[in-house]
């Protein structure tokens, strides 16, 4: 899990400004803020989100970028993935961790 968190951190910091440009009203967070929110269980850990995203995009998909942002008062992961066929897929995934008392 630590390896995936480090990979997420590298992806979040090594993107160019043009690639990482968020929507005008997005407020993307730094590594420390992401770690704090994950430790408070306010958001899902990056490895969980990335695993689910890869499963929906297809086997062998590579994560090019992953950012945790605040959009319209909610936390979302902004993901860019590369499919095996060369297509780039952009996803916005709800980052909120389910509450233990919430129905599934």
N, C-alpha and C positions, 0 to 999 in steps of 0.2 A: 504494500500500500504506500509506503514511503517513496518507493521508486516512481509510482504513478503521480504522487503529489509533486515530486521534484520535476517530473516531466511536464506536468501542468504549469508549474511555476516557470519553467524555461520557455514553454510555448507562449505563456502570457507576456513574458518580458522580451523575447527575441523577435517579435513581429515588427515589421516596419510600421511607421506612422500611417501610411496609406492603407495597409492591410488591417490595422487595428482600429481604424477610425469608427467609433461608435455612432449610433444614431444621435442626433443633436441633443436629445433629452436623456440619453443614457449616461449614467455615472459609473464607470467601470472602476473596480476596486483593486488595490494592491495586494501583494502576497500576504502581508501581515493581517490585513482585514479579512481576507479569505480564510486564513487559518483560524482567526478568532471566531468568525461566524460558524465555521465547521465545528469547532470545539464546543460552542454554545448550542450546537444542534439546530441552529436557525436555518441552515442550508444543507443540502446533500453534499457529501464529499465529492470532489472532482472525479475520482476514479469510478464511482458509482454512475455518475452522469455520463462519463465517457464510454463506459462499458455498454450502457443502454443505447447510446447514440450509435456506436459501431454496429450493434445488433440490428438496429433499424435501417441503417444505410447499406449494410451488406458485409459479408466476411472479407477481411483483408483491408478494410477502410483505415486510412491513416488520419490522425488528428493533426491538422495544420495549425489551428489556433483554438484556444479556449479561454474565454474571459468571463468572470463573474461581474455582472453589472446590476445596477438598480435602474429599473425601467417602470415608470408610472407607479412608484411606491412599492414595487415587487422586485424580488431578486430573480434574475434569470442568468443562465449560462448562454453565452453567444459562442457557438461552435462553428468551425469551418473544417470540413472533412474532405478527403480525397478518396474517391471510390477507385476500385481496381481498374475500371474502364476509363479512368482519367477525368471523370466529371467531378467538379467541385460542388459540394453540398453545404449550404448554410442552414443552420438550425438554431432556433431559440428555444431553450428548454427551461421550464419552471424549476428553480433551484430550491424551492422550499421543501424542507424535510417534513414528512408526514408526522403529525402529532400522534403519540401513542394511543390517545383516546379517540382518534378520528376513525370513522368506518372506512373499510377498504373496498 
